[in-house]
């Protein structure tokens, strides 16, 4: 995996603030790895209590698939937008995949698509970079971007890529 130098310069709020942004990054769903989608469906009973009523049928959770070399399986699948948000988004507790894992005593990100955990970082054609496309989000407005991005999402980076990568991404700016 290559690292876009932008990661060493980009800023982000100190941390996510769902009460500020109202989880708008989830509004349009996400491309997940097809294997992640399969695992979610196999464990559907964990999430059913936490999805919105209109997303209670698991057959509406996933949509189109497409080849994607940034996915370990080589195939991406979209989480469907149901109503006005991702099938798994719930205004009361956020992501049903995260809530279901926590309530089952597992790691909060056990079932969450990797690309959801990663945001605002994104893997694009083998390069880890910053997703600058959703400029209207609270966290992507310039005035709110006050902290080095890798420090703001250090916990996420460590979960996805390991401690060594988290150190690389956070140490490099001070060495420059
Ligand atoms: S799967 Fe969860 S975190 Fe990802 S877009 Fe949907 S609600 Fe948001």
Boltz pocket constraint, residues with backbone or C-beta under 6 A from the ligand:
constraints:
  - pocket:
      binder: B
      contacts: [[A, 25], [A, 26], [A, 27], [A, 28], [A, 29], [A, 30], [A, 79], [A, 86], [A, 87], [A, 88], [A, 89], [A, 90], [A, 94], [A, 95], [A, 96], [A, 97], [A, 112], [A, 113], [A, 116]]
      max_distance: 6.0
